[in-house]
Amino acid sequence: MAKNLLIVESPAKAKTIEKILGKDFEVKSCYGHIRDLEKDEMGIDIKNNYQPRYIVPDEKERVVRDLKTLAKKTDEVWLATDEDREGEAISWHLCEVLGLDPATTKRIVFHEITKPAIKKAVDTPRTLDMNLVNAQQARRVLDRIVGFELSPVLWRKMSMRNSLSAGRVQSVAVRLIAEREREINAFSATSSFKVEAFFTAPDLNNRNVTFKAEGARQNKAEDAEKFLNSCIGATYKVKDIQVKPARKSPAAPFTTSTLQQEASRKLGYGVSKTMLLAQKLYESGYITYMRTDSVNLSDTAINDIKGQISKQYGDRYVQIRKYKNKNESAQEAHEAIRPTYMENTSVDDHDARRLYELIWKRTIASQMADAELEKTIAKIDVSTNHAELAAQGEVLKFDGFLKAYMEDRDEEDISDDEASDSVLPPLTAGQQLAFKEMKATERFTRPAPRYTEASLVKKLEELGIGRPSTYAPTITTILKRGYVEKRDKEGVKRDFRVLTLHKDAVTKHTEHENTGAEKAKLFPTDLGLVVTDFLNQYFDNVMDYGFTARIEGEFDEIADGKKDWRKMVDSFYHPFKQDIEHTLENAERIKGERELGVDPASGKKVVARMGRFGPMVQIGDANDEEKPRFARLKQNQSIETISYDEAMDLFKLPRTVGEFEGQEVAVNIGRFGPYIKFGEQFISIPRTEDLYEMDLNRAIELINDKQKADAPIGYYEEKPVTKGKGRFGPFIKWNDIFINVPRAYNFDALSDNDIKELIEKKLDKEANRYIQQWPAEKISIENGRWGAFIRFNKKMLKLGKNPAGGKYTPEELAEISLDDVKKMIEEQVPNAFAAKTKAAAKKAPAKKAAPKKAAAKKAATKKK
């Protein structure tokens, strides 16, 4: 047994560190957080000064048990969790659970997993920093309070099928996306005319090259035409030449935020994917710690980078820089994200390679020389009206850092007038230019673009909302909750006018362009818009950008030991609780209604609103004698923007498209998406299909595809086997059992032996899975990775204690009654069986009605 036990978060990190420390250390993983707040009653004792109630979750009991055993056998326990607040909190929880003294337990931190860094950390241990722990506790407690108090308000005030949730940072992020969407919807494009003249002049090789010069923009077509007419017969002379030297400097090394932004722009990675790959690189020892808001580089790192630049590009390319953090709370002791060893220009890991190379290039470019440019501006005089045209060109004199890397920019940071500079031919003052033509092209103003994941992170960072560790989970949450969607938007055709002056004549014509196309942008859903409006109205503090940023600042003060975390939470809680009580008492139910007009057939009003299953259009009212008619909105439609005509088109469904094999074929949209009804069959079809345009031929094609897919590919025990592709990949289906088909099998040509093998493997596995099953009740007791558990519908629930107060043995579980299991379920899911009881109660009176039917039969007999 090793003398020292060192505990880290992840097993990958443990393996890397154990190799470095050798036989005196046993390195084990705690697999992230080992304790969390109880779910009952928020897990916080509000009356007892916000005392958190922590528990070890079931899935972590075995991990804790193993760590306790190892801790007892070892001479000393070291804590080496990550160097941020979350990591400090994990170390504190380990002290609490393992019975370690925080004041004496050795705590080590490092921002890179290299031999020198680990050895230095072990040589200079510290004790637990309770200020960092308290900052993490304050954030966790405050966010739990907001989530647990605010979410039930939404449940009470909004009729929705799914459980709604609200959160301190997530709700503000949705507000940003919602406000941008409304800006776009309210935006009205205006046009102006961009004037460009095209000339030819000899280059250094005496070949004529074409270049352009721009004139003043014209607001109206009439002004543009007037200007072009005034240039008829003109000569063009270079009036003035300005040559200015210019320099471009490299961007600072990566922080968490800038890495997320650049990986999105250059690699197309989502924020979560970027952080997953960066974590992998860090734990494998390839990069420094990936959650940081510092742009600082250590002297050792700078010397390493300098040597690599000299070796790879030459001494002229070296320019040492010290970058200053814009964020005042950034810790200078931390470093930017960089490779641990600059000589490693790439890594073997296929998934992480592109991200590593991006980090490497950004790091090396940060210490390289400025790029040197020569910018030329030629001013050209028009002889007829003495208007001035300007031609711009840029020549790269020395590439500097551009040899390694150039930062991309978001589209909102690139103005419409930023044309790519071209190289101008040599021009001299007084030179007469050969004129080709002049164009005035209609150009339209554009609204601010929708957020990408990267630009949302940038905005949150600018506003001081959230911290490096919160961006990825925040975006994941708002997408998962259905408040926001990430999708593409197709462009629409738009006409624009072009006026051309050529050979002393002005002509006009119309051209077309695609506009408004967007890729992987964040769109608010109707649910997101409605919830945002409600929270803005009743919880303006929680939704206020400045207030949310101030809360982040207070967390920083707690981390610095300047503020008591309980007092900070208390100052937030009391006014927030008053808002909760006021809203529950006074706020009306959320409908998100928008009246569109009146149905000409019935005279009833047509409204777009949120329904139980999402946005919909309704004709009529629930109070009318006749039931209202409903139609779901299409995926690309919104309550806020749908027109009356578009809404009425939705009621064209269900739509009969014809007959096939003697049965009616109709199309419709249901709860789970679009489908074809063929006789008594319901066939799900892709959401991309336009049901309003679908003809019989296309419907038959889809029916045939489905029949072909459902045809048996073989038989096992005289029961058919079919195959398909689902959410989790290719599968076969036999006897209502779905069996995943691994890559080792040729899915397109499964043999009888393959089918038999797959089914028998599955049956062997399933035989050990169930201890007891009650299929009709959708209840079972199953063996899991961390022990036995109850499965109720799709929920995984804990087994209670046996009558003796201990854990159930396998023998006891095999004999336990359904009633006892139901009691355990109801303890965790209140009213779990209430719906069935109500349904049974509703059916009961129907049985009493039977004698009346019998009497009716007797009456019929008499009549006979």
N, C-alpha and C positions, 0 to 999 in steps of 0.2 A: 504494500500500500504506500502511495506517494505521501510525503510529509505535508504537502500543501494541496489544498483544493481550491482551484480558481474557477469562478462561475461567470459565464458570459450568456448573452441572449440566444445566439443561434448555434446549431451544431456545426455549420460550415466554418464559422468563426472559431469554434472550439478546436476543430481539427488543425487549422492553420496555426493557432497560437501554441497548441501542444507540441507541434514539431519544433517551434522556436525555443520553448522553455525546457524541454528535456524531461528526464525521468523523475526529477524532484517535484514536479507539478503534475497533477491530474486535472485536466480542464474539462468541465461539464457545462452543458447548456440548460438554461431554465425555460427555454422556448418562449421568450418574451415575458409579458406580465404573468405573475403567478397568483395575484389577487386582484379582485375587482369589487366595486360597490355592489352590495345586495340589490336585487331588483325590487324586493318588497318595500313599499313605502319609501321609494326613492333611494334607499340605502344611506340616508343622511338623517341624523337626529337634529332636526331644525331647532327644537326647544333646548337642546343641550349644546348650544354654541356651535352648531353645524358639524357635530362630530360624525365623521364618516364611519359606516359599518362595512368593513371589508370581509369578504369570504374567499376561500379557495374554490374555484369552480371545479365541478366533477372531473372535467377532462384534464385538470392539472394536479389532481390528488396524487396520482402515481408519481409524477415528476417531483413533487414536494417530498413524498415519502422516500424516494431514492436519494434525494439531496440530503435529507435529514440523516439517513443511514451513513452516507459518505462523510458528512460533517462530523459525526460522532467519532468516526475512525481516524480522522486526520488531525494533524497537529495544529494547523492554522487554515482558516478560510479567507480567501481573497475575493473581492468583488470587482469585476472588470466589465461592468455593463457600459453602454454607450455614454459619451461625455455630455449629453444634453440633459434637460430636465426630466424627460421621460426615463432615460437611463438611470439617473440618480434616484428616481422614485422606485424603479425596479429593485435597485440595491437596497433601499430602505425596507421594501416589502420582504425581501429575502432575509434581512436582519430580524424582522418581526416574526417571520414564520420559522426560521431556523434557530431562533433564540440567541442571536448574536448581539453584542453590544455595539451600537452605532458609533459610540465614542472611541472604541478601540479597534474595531474591525478594519483591516487594511483595504482601502479603496484605491484602485488605480485607474487612470484614464490615459488614453492615447488617441490620436486622430488618424493614425495609419498603422496597419498591421505589418510592420517590418521588424527585423531583429533588433536594430538600434532603438526603435521606439518602444518596443515591448520591454527590453532590458532596462531602459531608462525609467519606464513607469514602475517596474518592480523595485528598482533602486530608490525611487522617491515616492513611496505611497503616501496617501493622505487619508483623512477620515471623511465620513459622509458629510456632505454640505446640505444641512437641513433647510437652508433658504431655498435651494433649488427644488427640494422635495416639496416644500410648502407652496412654491409657485405652481408646481404640477398639480398638487392637491386642489389649489384654488381654482385652476382652470377646470379640472375634472368635476368638482363640486358645483361650480357655477353652471357649467354646461349641462350637468345632470338636472339641476333645478329648472333651468330654462326648458329643457326637453320634456321633463316629467310634468311640469306645471302647464306649459303652453300646448303640448300635443292634445291633452284631453279637451281643451277649449275648442280646438278644431274639430274633434270628434263630435262634440255636442252641437256645434254650430254649423256643421256641414254634413249633408247626407252623402256619404261616399262608401263604396264597397270596401276599399282598402283602408287600412289604418294610416291616418295622416301623421306627420311629425313636423316639428319645428326645432330649429337649433340656432344658437347665438351667431355662429359664423355662416352656416349653410343658408339661413334665411336672408342674410345680407347679400350673399353671393347670388341668390336667385333674384333679389331685387335689382342688382346691377344688370343682369341679363334681361329682366322684364322691362326695365326703363330703356335700355338700348333698343329693344324690339319696338317699343311704342314710339321712340324717336324715329325709327325707320318707317313705321306705318304712317306717321304724321308728316313725313318728309315730302316736300313737293319739289321735284327737280326743275331747275331753271337752266336755260341754254344760253350759250354765248358762242361766238365764232373765233376760232383760233386761226390766226393768219400766219402762213408759212410760205416763204419764197425759196425757190430752188435755183441754184447757180452752178456753173461749171468753171473750174480754174485748173491750171496745170499743177501737178504735184512735183516732187523732187526729181522724178524720172521723166518729167515733161509729158506725163499722160494726163488727159483731162479727167478729173473726178468731180462728182456731184456732191454738193453740201447744201445745207439749208440754213436759213436765217428766219427768225421770228419777228413779227410786228406786234403792235398793240392789239389786244383782244377787242372785238366789236360785239356790242350787246345784242344787236338785232340783225336780222338778215338784210334789211334795207341799208343799215350802216355798213355792213360787210360789202354789199354790192356797190355802194357808193365809193368805198375806199378802193376796191379793185378797179372800178371805172376810172378813178383819178390816177391810177398807175399806168393806164394805156399809153403806150409810146414812150414810157420813161426809160432813162438810162440809169445804171446803178454803179456807184463808185464807193470804194472803201474810204470812209471818212477818218477813221481812227482805229488803231490797233493797240490793245492793252495786253501785255503778257505778264502774268502774276505767278510767282512761285506759290505752291500750296503744299500742305503736308496732311497726311492722315495718320492718326495714332491708333494702336490696337486697343481692343476692349480689355477690361480687367479679367482676371481668371474667373472661373465659374463659382457662383454661389448656388444654393439649391434652386432658387427662383430662376436665375438666368440659364441654368442648365436645362430646366424644364422647358423654358421658352425656346431655346435654341434647338433642343432635340425635337421639339414639335415642328419648328420651321424647316430645319434641315433634313430631319430623318422621318418626320411624320409620326412620331411617337406620342401617345397620350401621356399625361402626367403620371398616372399609376405605373405604366410600363417603364417609363424612364426611371422612377424610383426603385422599382423591382430590380432592374438591371444594374443600377448604381449600387444597391445594397449587395448584390452578388459580387460585383467587382471589389467593393470594400472588404467584404468578408473573406475574399480570396487573396487579399493583400495587394491588389493592383492599384487602388486609388485611396486617397485620404477620405476621412469621414464625410458622408454625402449630405448630412443635414447641417448646413451652416449658412450664416448670412454675412460671413467675413470674406473680404477679398485679399486678405493678408497672405503673404508667402514667407516662410522661414528663410533665414540666411542660407541654411544648408540646401534648401530646395532651389533658391535662386542661383547658387553656385553650380548645382547640378544642371539646371536649365541652361546657364551660360555656357558650360562646357559642351553640352549637346548642340547648341546653336553654332558655336565655333567649329565643331567637328563636322556638322552637317551642311552649314551654309557659309561659314567663314566669319572672321572677326568683325567685318564691316556690318554684319547683321545684328550684332549684340548692342542692346541699349537697356541697361538695368533700370527698372522702375519700381517704386513703392506706391501701391494703390491705397487710397484712403476710403474707408467705409462711409457710405452715405448714411447708413442706419446707425444712429448713435448707440443703440443697445447691442450692436454686434460686438462680440468679444474678440479683442485683438490677439489674445492668446490662441484663438482658433485659427485655422487656415482655410483658404479657399479650397475648392475641390481640384485636386491635381493628381497626376500619376505618382506613385511612390518612388519609382525609378524611371527617369526620363529615357534611359537607354532602351526600355521596353516600348517600342513604337507601336506595337499591336499586341493582342492576346489571342490565345487559341480558341476561347469560347466563342462559338459562332454567333449566338444571340447577342452577346454583350460587346462584340468586337467593334461594331460601328459607333456605339456610344463611347467606348474607351478611346477610339481614334479621334473622336470629336473633342474629348477632354484633353487629350495629348496636344492636339493642334492649337486649341485655345490657350493652353498653358504656355506652350513654347512661344506663341505669337506675342503673348503679354510682355515678354522680355526682349522682343526684337525691335530693330530700328524703325522709325517712322517711314512710311512710303512717301517719296518725293514726287510731286507732280508739277506740271507747268500748265496753267490755265490761260487760254487765249480767248479774248473777247474782241470780235471785229464788229465795228459799227458801220452800217452801210446806208448811204444817203440815196433817197429816191428823188430823181431830178424834177418830176412833175409836181409833187406836193410837199417835198422836203420832209417826208416822214422818215423815221429812223428804224432800220431793221437791225437786229443783233444776231450774230452767229457765234456760237460757243464751242470750244473744243478743249479736250484735255489730253495731255501727253504724259505718260508715266515715265519719269526720269530714273527712278530707283524704286524697285518693288518692295524692299524692306520686309515688314511682317506679312505683306500680301503673298509672299512666296509660300507661307505656311497656311494662312487662314484669313478669312474675311467674314465678319459677323453679318448675319441676315437681319432684315428689319420687317416689322409687322406692316401690313398694308396701310393701316391708319397713320403710320409715321411717314409714308411716302406721298408727297403731294402730287396732284394731277399734272402740275407743270414740270415735274422732275423728269425730264426726258433724259435718256441715256446720252451722255456726251460723246460726240464723235470726234475723230481726228480731222482737223481742218488742213487743207493744203496751205502752203506758204502764201501769205497775203501781205501786201504792202500798202501803206497809206497812199491814196490817190489812184489806186489800181481800178480800172474799169472791169466790170464783171459781166460774163456772158449769162444772160437771163434765160431760163428754161420755161418756168411757169410759176404762178402764184395761186395758192389755194386758201379759201376761207372755209374751214370745216366746223360744222356744228358739234359742240361738245356740251355734255350735261353735267351739272353738279351731282355729287353722289352723297348719300347719307353715310354716317359713320358705319363701318362694317360691324357685323355681329361678332361676338367674342369667339375666339378659339379657346381651347383649354389654356394655351400658353398666354394669350393676351389677357385672359381673366386673372391668371396668377399675377401677371404684371400689374394689373389694376388693383388687385387686393393688396399687393405689396406697397404700391404707391400710397394707398389710403391708410396703410399701417394696420391692416386687418389680417389676423392670422399670423402664423410663423412658419418657417420652412417645413416643419413636420406636419402641419395641418392642411396644406394645399391639396395634396393628393386625396386624403380621405374626404375632404369637403366636396370636391368635384365628384368623387365616386358616389357619395351620399345623395347629392341632388339629382344625379342621373338615375340612381337606383329607386329613389322615391317617386320618380315620374314627374318631378317639377320642371325638369329640363330634358331635352332630347339633343343628342349629337347626330346631325344628319347633313346631307347635301341638299342644295337647292338648285334646281335647273334654271338656266337663264331664259329670258324671254326676248323675242325679236323686237328691235326698235329701229325705226327709220331715223336717219339723220341727213341733213342737207349739206351739199358740197357745192361751193361756187368756185369756178376755175377761170383764171386769166391766162389765156394761151394764144399766142400770135395775135395780140391786140384785140381779142374778143373775149367777153365774159359769158360763160355758159353755166347752167344750173342743172344738177341732177340729184337724185336721192339714192343713198346707199343704205345697207342694213347692217346691224351689229347685234350680237348676243350680249345682253346685259343682265346683271344681277345674279349670275351663277356663283355659288359658294360651295366650298368643300369642307366637311368635318367642322361645321360651326355649331354653336350652342343656341338652341331655340327654346324659349320658354313654352311650356304646354299651357293649355287653358287652366289646368289645375294649378300650375305654378303662378299664373297671373292672378287668379281669384284668391289664392291663399296669400299672396304678397299684398294685394289690396286690403285684405282683412287685417293682416298684421300691421300694415302701415297706419291704418285707421285707429287701431286700439292699442298698439304697442310701439309707438313712435320711437321710444328710447332704444328698444332692442333693435329696431330696424335702422336707426340713425348711424351713418357711416362714422361720424366724429365720435359718437358715444362708444361704438364698438372698438374704435382705435384707442380711445382712452382706457378702456378695460384692458387692452393688450399692454398699454403702458404701465398700468397698475400691477399686472403680472410681473413685469420687468422689475418694478420697485420691490416686490416681494422677494424676487430672486436675488436682489442686491441687499436684502436685509433691511430695507428702508420702510417697510410696511408690514403690518400684521395681517395675515391672510384671512383670519376669521372676521376681523373688522371690515375688511374690503368686501367680503361676501355679504356681510350684514347690511352695509350701506346700499348694496344693489338689491337685496332681497325684499325689503319692506315696501318701497315704492312699486316694485315689480308685482308683489303679491296683491297690492291694492288694485293695480290694473287688471289682474286676473279676475278678482272678485267683481269689479265693476263690469267687465266684459261679459262674464257669465250671467250677470243679472240683467244687463241692459242691451247687449248686442242682439241684433236680429240674426236669423239663420242666413248662411251664405248661399246665394243662388247663382250669382254671376250671370244674371239674366240680361239679355239685350233684345228689345222688341224690334222685329224686322218688318212687320206689315200684317195684312189680313189675307186669309185664304179665301179666294173668290168663290169657291164651291160651297163652303160652309159658313162663311162670314165670321169665322173664329180667328183670333189673333195668332200670329206665328212668332214664336220666340226662340232664340238660341240660348241655351243655358247648360250648366253642369248638372249631370244626372248621376245616378248611382254607379253607372259603369263608364262615366266619362262625358265629354262634351256631346251635346245632341241638339236637334231642332224639334220643337213640339208645336203641334197644331191643337188648340183647344186648351181647356183648363180642367184640373182634377175635380173641380166642383160641378162641372157640366154633367148632364144626364148621360151623354154619350162619352165613352172613354176617349182621352186625348190620343192622338197619333204621334208616334215618335220615329225619328230617324237619326242614326249616329253620323257624326261628321267624319269626313275622310281624314286621312292622316295629315295631309298638308293644309287642312282648313282650320280656322280658329273662330271662336265665338266673336272675337273682337273685329274680325275683318270679313266674315262671310256675308255675301249679299243676299237679298231676298230671292233673286232668281236661282242662285246656287243652292239656297236652302230648299226651295221647292223642287229642284231637280232630285234631291235626295229621296223624295217620296215616290219616285218612279220605281223604287225597289219594294218588294220583290218583282222581278221582271221575267216574264216567260219568253224564252228565245226560240222555242219550237218543240218538235217531237223527235225522239230517237228510240228505235226498237220498240215502238208502240207506247212509249212512256213520255210524259211531259218533262221538259228540261227548263228549269228556272234558275235565276241567279239572285243572290241576296247577300247582305252583310249581317253576320250574327255577332254574338258576344266574343267569339274567338277569331273574328276576321271574316273575309269573303268566302263564299262557298257556292257550289252548284248543287241544286236539288234535282236528282235524277230518279224519278219514281219515288221510292221510299228511302233512297240512299242520299246521304249528305257528304259531299266531296269537298274538303278544304282545298283552296287554291291560293297561289301566291298573292300577296297584298299589292303587287305591282300591276295586276290585271285590272283593266278598266271595265267594270261591270256595266256601265252605261253604254259602252261601245261594243261589248262582246256579242259576236254573232253565233249562230248554231254550230258552224264548222269549228270555231275555236273551242266551244264548249265540248263538242264531241271529242276533239283532240285531247282535252284535259281529262275527260271521262276515260278514254282509252288508255292514257298514261297511267291513271290511277288503277284501272283494272289489270294492266300489265304489271304494275308494281306490286299489287296484292296477290297476283297469281302464285300458287305454291311453287317453291324451288325444290321441294323434296318432302319426304314424310319420315316421321319418327314415331314408333309405336302406333302406326296407322293414323296419326294426326298430322295435318299439314304444317309445313314450315314456310313462312314468308320472310322477305327481307326488306330493309329500307334504310334510309339515312335520316338521323334525327339530330337533336341539339348536341348530343355527346358523340356523334360519329356514326359509322355504319353498325347495323344490328340485324339479328334474325329474331323472329317471333314464333314461339311454339307454345301451345296450350296456355295462351295469355301471359306467357313469360317473355320478357325482352332480354336478349343476350347480346352484349357488346361483342363485336368481331375485331380482335386485335390486328395490328398491321402485319403480323406474321402470316396471316391467311390472305389468299387472293379473293377478295370480296366479290369480284365480278365472275369468278368461276369456282364457287364453293362445291366441293365434292360431297358425296353421301357420307364419306368417312369424316370430313371436316364438320359437317352438320352434327353427326352423332357425337363427335368429340366435344364440340362446343356445348351441346345440350347436357351431356353427362357431367362435364366439369361444373356447369352451373348448378345442376341438381345436387352434386356433392357439396358444393359450397352452401347452397340453401339449406341442406339437411342440418348443418351445424349452426345455422343462423337463428332459427326460431326455437324458443323454449316452449312457448304456448302461443296459439293463434285463435282469434275470434274474428274471422273475415267479415261476417255480416255487420259487426260493430266497428270494423276498421281499427281493431285494437290487437296488439301483439306484444309479447315480451321477447326481446331479441338479445343475442350476444353482440356486444360492440367492442371496439378497440380498447376502451377503458373499463369494460365490465358490462353487466346486463343493464338494460334500460327498457322503458315502455315506449312503444310507438303508437301514437294516437293520431289518426289521419296522417298528416305529414309532419307532425310535431314529434320531437324526441324529448321524453320527460324522464325525470328521476324516479327511481324506486324508493319508496319510503322505508322506514325501519320495520323489522319484523316485531311480533308481539313481545319478544324478549328485549327489544330496544337495540338489537344489533343488525348487521347486514343479512339479507336473505341468502341462504345457501342455494345451490342449483337444485337440490332436491325439494326445497320449500317452494321455489319458483315454479317447479313442474306441477305442484299440487295447488297453488294459490287459486282462489276463485275469481271469477269475472267481477263480482260485486266489490271485492276488496281492491281489485285493480282500478275499478271505476272511482272508488273513494280517493285513491292516490291521484288520479287524473283531475278530479274536481278540486282537490287542494291546490293544484298548480294552474288549472284552467277553470276559474269559477263559471258556473252555469254551462259547463261543457255539454251536458245532455238536456238542457232546458228546451232547445228547439224540438227535439224528438218528443219530449213530454207534451209540449203544446200541440204538435202535429197529431199525437195520439188522442189528445183531448178533443181536437176538432173533429176527428173521425168518429168519436163515440156517439154523438147525437144521430149520425146517419144510420146507426144500427137500430135505434128506437123507432125510426120512421118505417121500418119493415112491416109492422102490423097494418099501417095505412094502405100499403100496397096490396096486402092480402084482402083487405076490405074492398078495395077497388075491383079485385078479381071476382069476389062474390056478387058484387053489383052487376058485373058483366054477365054472370051466369043467369041471374034473375031475368035480365033483359032478354037473354037468349030463350 
